Structure formats: structure tokens, C-alpha cells
Amino acid sequence: MRKNLLTAPVFLLVALTFNVSANDIIFRCKFENDKQVSLYKKDNEIIYSFGRAGSKSDLELKRKKDQLSLNFENSSGRYITNSIEIKNGIYDYQLTTSVDRIADEQIPSTSLTVKKNNKTLTTLPCIKNSEEGSLISIND
């Protein structure tokens, strides 16, 4: 019986720690190459992280919100897009969510575009249903 009393506070502490981390997430999604991108708030910084889930990040960038390029509710034809761009020297990392506003079912589609000297190197689409959060929640 005493063992259970000691386990309960540890479990509660782990649960509280998990909830605090979950609340800091702005956006996260997975890609076909078993990597993921995360954007989250920590103190007064926005952190961009790219790498395998559960492993040390391949790339982690910390920026103040005013150092990011935010572009929300940009309409172009039938699509509305939201994007966040993080600069790192000659590289740009842009997360973009698009929604077909004419479609019967409005399903957001997000991708990560990596540029070097303003030339696109790659665009990785997020796996459907792997997305957590939304780019626009950076303003919350």
C-alpha cells in the first residue's frame, strides 16, 4: 500500500509536466522521411525544431516573435494561406498552411519549404492527420 502512495505523486508530476509542454506547442507535424517539424513557445522565444521524433533535433532555432516573418489569411484564388518563416543566415524555413475555401470540406494542408539564397531546395508536405496545433495560434 505504501508503494502506491509514493507512485501517485510521481505520476502526477509527470502528467503535469506533459501538460505544460503540450500547451507550449504552436504547431507540429510529421513527414514521410520519419522526421518532424515543431514550432513552440518557451518563455519569450519561439523555437523551431526539425528532426526525428524522440531524438535530439537535427536543427533547432530560437527566435523572438518579432524576428519571424508572419503572413496570415493571405488569399490567392480559391486558397487561403497562413505562413511563418524563420531565417537562419542564407537559409529560410517556411511553414505554410493552405485551405481550399471553395471545397465542401475545408481540410488544411501544411508543408515545410527550405530555401537557400531565396531558391527552393525542398518542400516537404506534412502527413495528413499528423498535424497538431495551427500556425495562427502563434498569436495566442
BALOBA-1460 file (C-alpha; in Angstrom, 3 decimals):
// residues 140
<rec num="1" residu="m" x="0.000" y="0.000" z="0.000"/>
<rec num="2" residu="r" x="2.829" y="2.406" z="0.825"/>
<rec num="3" residu="k" x="4.344" y="1.857" z="-2.621"/>
<rec num="4" residu="n" x="1.156" y="3.169" z="-4.283"/>
<rec num="5" residu="l" x="1.261" y="6.337" z="-2.165"/>
<rec num="6" residu="l" x="4.777" y="7.108" z="-3.414"/>
<rec num="7" residu="t" x="3.934" y="6.327" z="-7.036"/>
<rec num="8" residu="a" x="0.920" y="8.657" z="-7.191"/>
<rec num="9" residu="p" x="2.880" y="11.937" z="-6.657"/>
<rec num="10" residu="v" x="5.488" y="10.911" z="-9.247"/>
<rec num="11" residu="f" x="2.752" y="10.080" z="-11.768"/>
<rec num="12" residu="l" x="1.013" y="13.397" z="-11.053"/>
<rec num="13" residu="l" x="4.275" y="15.316" z="-11.541"/>
<rec num="14" residu="v" x="4.918" y="13.587" z="-14.877"/>
<rec num="15" residu="a" x="1.336" y="14.295" z="-16.002"/>
<rec num="16" residu="l" x="1.642" y="17.991" z="-15.062"/>
<rec num="17" residu="t" x="4.979" y="18.285" z="-16.886"/>
<rec num="18" residu="f" x="3.451" y="16.719" z="-20.009"/>
<rec num="19" residu="n" x="0.504" y="19.144" z="-19.933"/>
<rec num="20" residu="v" x="2.783" y="22.186" z="-19.633"/>
<rec num="21" residu="s" x="4.803" y="21.013" z="-22.645"/>
<rec num="22" residu="a" x="1.655" y="20.304" z="-24.651"/>
<rec num="23" residu="n" x="0.390" y="23.852" z="-24.047"/>
<rec num="24" residu="d" x="3.596" y="25.338" z="-25.492"/>
<rec num="25" residu="i" x="3.157" y="23.699" z="-28.901"/>
<rec num="26" residu="i" x="2.182" y="26.075" z="-31.683"/>
<rec num="27" residu="f" x="2.422" y="23.531" z="-34.490"/>
<rec num="28" residu="r" x="3.898" y="20.093" z="-35.152"/>
<rec num="29" residu="c" x="3.680" y="17.595" z="-37.983"/>
<rec num="30" residu="k" x="5.446" y="14.536" z="-39.357"/>
<rec num="31" residu="f" x="6.908" y="13.868" z="-42.799"/>
<rec num="32" residu="e" x="7.312" y="10.708" z="-44.903"/>
<rec num="33" residu="n" x="11.066" y="10.623" z="-44.107"/>
<rec num="34" residu="d" x="10.343" y="9.847" z="-40.398"/>
<rec num="35" residu="k" x="11.216" y="13.400" z="-39.399"/>
<rec num="36" residu="q" x="9.020" y="16.050" z="-37.866"/>
<rec num="37" residu="v" x="8.946" y="19.810" z="-37.512"/>
<rec num="38" residu="s" x="7.846" y="21.542" z="-34.330"/>
<rec num="39" residu="l" x="7.208" y="25.162" z="-33.549"/>
<rec num="40" residu="y" x="6.647" y="26.012" z="-29.904"/>
<rec num="41" residu="k" x="6.831" y="28.782" z="-27.350"/>
<rec num="42" residu="k" x="9.249" y="28.716" z="-24.456"/>
<rec num="43" residu="d" x="9.484" y="31.768" z="-22.223"/>
<rec num="44" residu="n" x="9.683" y="34.723" z="-24.644"/>
<rec num="45" residu="e" x="11.062" y="32.727" z="-27.562"/>
<rec num="46" residu="i" x="9.670" y="30.778" z="-30.483"/>
<rec num="47" residu="i" x="11.611" y="27.575" z="-31.101"/>
<rec num="48" residu="y" x="11.762" y="25.846" z="-34.475"/>
<rec num="49" residu="s" x="12.881" y="22.229" z="-34.263"/>
<rec num="50" residu="f" x="13.432" y="19.696" z="-37.049"/>
<rec num="51" residu="g" x="14.474" y="16.069" z="-36.657"/>
<rec num="52" residu="r" x="13.376" y="12.576" z="-35.683"/>
<rec num="53" residu="a" x="10.669" y="12.339" z="-33.037"/>
<rec num="54" residu="g" x="12.110" y="11.293" z="-29.688"/>
<rec num="55" residu="s" x="15.693" y="12.121" z="-30.730"/>
<rec num="56" residu="k" x="17.893" y="15.174" z="-30.477"/>
<rec num="57" residu="s" x="16.875" y="17.715" z="-33.135"/>
<rec num="58" residu="d" x="18.881" y="17.966" z="-36.353"/>
<rec num="59" residu="l" x="18.213" y="21.713" z="-36.264"/>
<rec num="60" residu="e" x="16.880" y="23.970" z="-33.523"/>
<rec num="61" residu="l" x="16.467" y="27.725" z="-33.950"/>
<rec num="62" residu="k" x="15.375" y="30.150" z="-31.217"/>
<rec num="63" residu="r" x="13.921" y="33.491" z="-32.210"/>
<rec num="64" residu="k" x="11.857" y="36.287" z="-30.720"/>
<rec num="65" residu="k" x="8.429" y="36.511" z="-32.349"/>
<rec num="66" residu="d" x="9.288" y="39.868" z="-33.955"/>
<rec num="67" residu="q" x="12.231" y="38.190" z="-35.754"/>
<rec num="68" residu="l" x="9.855" y="35.904" z="-37.680"/>
<rec num="69" residu="s" x="8.007" y="36.703" z="-40.867"/>
<rec num="70" residu="l" x="4.290" y="36.078" z="-40.246"/>
<rec num="71" residu="n" x="1.785" y="36.130" z="-43.093"/>
<rec num="72" residu="f" x="-1.773" y="35.215" z="-42.151"/>
<rec num="73" residu="e" x="-5.018" y="34.972" z="-44.115"/>
<rec num="74" residu="n" x="-3.402" y="35.609" z="-47.478"/>
<rec num="75" residu="s" x="-5.993" y="34.911" z="-50.193"/>
<rec num="76" residu="s" x="-4.937" y="33.763" z="-53.627"/>
<rec num="77" residu="g" x="-7.658" y="32.429" z="-55.890"/>
<rec num="78" residu="r" x="-9.545" y="29.692" z="-54.131"/>
<rec num="79" residu="y" x="-6.906" y="29.205" z="-51.410"/>
<rec num="80" residu="i" x="-6.263" y="30.999" z="-48.165"/>
<rec num="81" residu="t" x="-2.816" y="30.554" z="-46.631"/>
<rec num="82" residu="n" x="-1.028" y="31.168" z="-43.359"/>
<rec num="83" residu="s" x="2.743" y="31.057" z="-43.147"/>
<rec num="84" residu="i" x="5.608" y="31.517" z="-40.732"/>
<rec num="85" residu="e" x="9.142" y="31.984" z="-41.995"/>
<rec num="86" residu="i" x="12.275" y="31.570" z="-39.876"/>
<rec num="87" residu="k" x="15.550" y="32.872" z="-41.261"/>
<rec num="88" residu="n" x="18.951" y="31.388" z="-40.435"/>
<rec num="89" residu="g" x="21.686" y="33.100" z="-42.407"/>
<rec num="90" residu="i" x="21.240" y="32.223" z="-46.082"/>
<rec num="91" residu="y" x="18.558" y="29.619" z="-45.243"/>
<rec num="92" residu="d" x="14.822" y="30.172" z="-44.809"/>
<rec num="93" residu="y" x="12.425" y="27.660" z="-43.255"/>
<rec num="94" residu="q" x="8.809" y="28.384" z="-44.167"/>
<rec num="95" residu="l" x="5.800" y="26.549" z="-42.789"/>
<rec num="96" residu="t" x="2.689" y="27.163" z="-44.881"/>
<rec num="97" residu="t" x="-0.869" y="26.003" z="-44.287"/>
<rec num="98" residu="s" x="-3.341" y="26.222" z="-47.185"/>
<rec num="99" residu="v" x="-7.084" y="25.704" z="-47.157"/>
<rec num="100" residu="d" x="-9.265" y="25.407" z="-50.233"/>
<rec num="101" residu="r" x="-12.019" y="27.812" z="-49.230"/>
<rec num="102" residu="i" x="-14.350" y="26.650" z="-52.025"/>
<rec num="103" residu="a" x="-14.155" y="22.922" z="-51.204"/>
<rec num="104" residu="d" x="-17.088" y="21.237" z="-49.465"/>
<rec num="105" residu="e" x="-14.746" y="20.015" z="-46.739"/>
<rec num="106" residu="q" x="-12.144" y="22.551" z="-45.583"/>
<rec num="107" residu="i" x="-9.103" y="20.415" z="-44.760"/>
<rec num="108" residu="p" x="-5.869" y="22.313" z="-44.051"/>
<rec num="109" residu="s" x="-2.699" y="21.141" z="-45.778"/>
<rec num="110" residu="t" x="0.687" y="22.166" z="-44.343"/>
<rec num="111" residu="s" x="4.174" y="21.927" z="-45.792"/>
<rec num="112" residu="l" x="7.717" y="22.960" z="-44.939"/>
<rec num="113" residu="t" x="9.737" y="24.717" z="-47.641"/>
<rec num="114" residu="v" x="13.501" y="25.095" z="-47.215"/>
<rec num="115" residu="k" x="15.234" y="27.798" z="-49.241"/>
<rec num="116" residu="k" x="18.873" y="28.757" z="-49.691"/>
<rec num="117" residu="n" x="19.539" y="32.272" z="-51.029"/>
<rec num="118" residu="n" x="15.813" y="32.508" z="-51.885"/>
<rec num="119" residu="k" x="15.970" y="29.361" z="-54.075"/>
<rec num="120" residu="t" x="13.776" y="26.447" z="-53.015"/>
<rec num="121" residu="l" x="15.789" y="23.372" z="-52.030"/>
<rec num="122" residu="t" x="12.865" y="21.177" z="-50.984"/>
<rec num="123" residu="t" x="9.233" y="21.194" z="-49.944"/>
<rec num="124" residu="l" x="8.032" y="18.528" z="-47.522"/>
<rec num="125" residu="p" x="4.269" y="18.019" z="-47.189"/>
<rec num="126" residu="c" x="3.023" y="17.069" z="-43.735"/>
<rec num="127" residu="i" x="1.435" y="13.640" z="-43.422"/>
<rec num="128" residu="k" x="-2.337" y="14.022" z="-43.158"/>
<rec num="129" residu="n" x="-3.629" y="13.646" z="-39.593"/>
<rec num="130" residu="s" x="-0.130" y="14.099" z="-38.130"/>
<rec num="131" residu="e" x="-0.671" y="17.817" z="-37.657"/>
<rec num="132" residu="e" x="-1.060" y="19.216" z="-34.156"/>
<rec num="133" residu="g" x="-1.903" y="22.859" z="-33.455"/>
<rec num="134" residu="s" x="-2.062" y="25.639" z="-36.040"/>
<rec num="135" residu="l" x="0.337" y="28.301" z="-37.298"/>
<rec num="136" residu="i" x="-2.050" y="31.128" z="-36.472"/>
<rec num="137" residu="s" x="-2.007" y="30.107" z="-32.785"/>
<rec num="138" residu="i" x="1.401" y="31.822" z="-32.549"/>
<rec num="139" residu="n" x="-0.665" y="34.926" z="-31.733"/>
<rec num="140" residu="d" x="-2.355" y="33.315" z="-28.717"/>
